[in-house]
Amino acid sequence: MLYSSKLESEIERTEIAQPLLLAAQIALTEALAAEGVVPDAVLDHSVGEVAAV
């Protein structure tokens, strides 16, 4: 998907954008945790709530 020739138009579709955002949020959370950065509390909205847990 990230290398799709239609990415610019497809990225605006919710069923494409939401899973990509979730994957990016989870990857960032895992990368920070691997470096020892772990939050005391988290707040988020929508799909970010899943990544925050």
N, C-alpha and C positions, 0 to 999 in steps of 0.2 A: 504494500500500500504506500509506504513512504517514497517509493521510487516510481509510482504510477505516473504515466504521462498525463493523466487527468486529475492529479492531486489537487491542483488549485481549485477546481470546481467541486471535487468530491469531499474535500476537507470541511466544507460548510455543512454537509449533511450530518445530522445528529448521530445517526447510527454508525458513522465513520469517526466523527470527531470525539465522541464520548469515550469509546474504548481506547483511542490513541492517547487522550488526555489522562485516562486512568493508568495506562501503562507507563507513561512518562512520570506521573506522580509516584507510583509505586517504585519505579527505578530510582528516582531521586531520594525517596525515603530510605531505601535499602543502601544506597551509596553513602548517604550521610551516617546511617547507623553503623556501617562498616568502618567509618572513620571515628566512631565514638560519639557522634552527635545524636543524642537521643532526647526528645522533648519531655518536659514534665507534664505537659498538657497539650492537647491539639484541638483546633477548631477548624471547621471547613464547611463547605456548602456543596450540596448535590453529590456528584460522583466522588468528589474529594473526600467525603466522609468515609468511604470504603478504603481509600488509600491511607487515610489518617490513622486507622486502627491498627 
